[in-house]
């Protein structure tokens, strides 16, 4: 990433400005309103859990015959900006072209894995933005004190918790397709 990309930028940031930034795998760029937000690349526990959850979701989607694609760390364009959820389940038709982002209306599920530095974003701000965009399902994987998956569904413009998958117990999640999961194994080395 060139420092010039930031020092030569004038005025509010737009989705087009952020998408035009050079790719940099060490940083995630998000646009919240007109503010550019940068987050460091996730750590090992986070990466391990994201990969395992992605694999489980992909297998469940295939078993259900769901016309979706499961993606990790993809740009999602919202009416209010651009975010990079840890995992996205999007309509297969929306991912046919090799673009750099997916529009929120094609997203069925977003999942955030809560990192120590992003707790407020993942628990409060991002769910509000996802709900405003009409994304039907929002899941949050909390790591501490032990891995647990909080499953929420859009209800009346807000997310309502429907299931909490606790470690050591296989939990059945019905939507957007059937998935049985024990979050204890997601982050374990």
NORDAHU-V44197 format. One record per residue. N is the residue number from 1. SS is DSSP state (h for helix, s for strand, l for the rest). PHI is phi as a letter, one per 20 degrees, with the letter a starting at -180 (999 if undefined). NEAR is the number of other ideal C-beta (glycine too) atoms within 10 Angstrom. Layout:
# NORDAHU-V44197
n->{N N}
ss->{SS SS}
phi->{PHI PHI}
near->{NEAR NEAR}
This chain:
# NORDAHU-V44197
n->{1 2 3 4 5 6 7 8 9 10 11 12 13 14 15 16 17 18 19 20 21 22 23 24 25 26 27 28 29 30 31 32 33 34 35 36 37 38 39 40 41 42 43 44 45 46 47 48 49 50 51 52 53 54 55 56 57 58 59 60 61 62 63 64 65 66 67 68 69 70 71 72 73 74 75 76 77 78 79 80 81 82 83 84 85 86 87 88 89 90 91 92 93 94 95 96 97 98 99 100 101 102 103 104 105 106 107 108 109 110 111 112 113 114 115 116 117 118 119 120 121 122 123 124 125 126 127 128 129 130 131 132 133 134 135 136 137 138 139 140 141 142 143 144 145 146 147 148 149 150 151 152 153 154 155 156 157 158 159 160 161 162 163 164 165 166 167 168 169 170 171 172 173 174 175 176 177 178 179 180 181 182 183 184 185 186 187 188 189}
ss->{l l l h h h h l l l l l l l h h h h h h l l l l l l s s s s s s l l s s s s s s l l l h h h h h h h h h h h h h h h h h h h h h l l l s s s s s l l s s s s l l s s s s l l s s s s s h h h h l l l l l s s s h h h s s s s s s s l l h h h h h h h h h h h h h h h h h l l l l s s s s s s l l l l l s s s s s s s s l l s s s s s s s s l l l l l s s s l l l l l s s s l h h h l l l l}
phi->{999 e f g g e f e e c n f f c g f f f f e f f f b f e b d d c d d m d d e d d c f g f e f g f f f f f f f f g f f f f f f f f f e m f e c c e c d l d f c e d g d q c c c f f c c d c g g f f d f e e e d b c f g f e e e b c c d d f e g e c g f f f e c f f g f f f f g e n f f c c d c e e e d f b g b d d d c c f b m n c e d f d b c e e f n c f d e d e c f b f b d b d f g e f d f f}
near->{13 10 7 8 13 11 8 8 12 5 7 11 19 14 14 9 17 20 15 10 17 7 8 13 7 8 12 18 20 21 24 17 11 12 10 19 19 13 14 11 12 17 10 9 16 19 16 16 23 20 13 16 24 19 11 16 24 16 12 19 22 12 11 13 7 18 9 24 19 23 18 15 16 20 21 24 22 22 11 15 21 24 27 20 26 26 23 28 27 22 17 12 11 16 17 9 6 5 13 12 16 20 15 22 14 19 26 17 24 25 23 23 26 19 17 9 10 20 12 10 19 20 14 9 14 22 20 13 21 25 18 14 20 13 24 18 20 22 25 22 23 18 17 9 7 12 22 19 24 19 22 20 17 17 12 7 9 11 22 10 12 14 16 15 23 14 16 10 12 10 16 10 19 11 14 18 18 13 22 11 20 15 25 16 13 23 21 11 5}
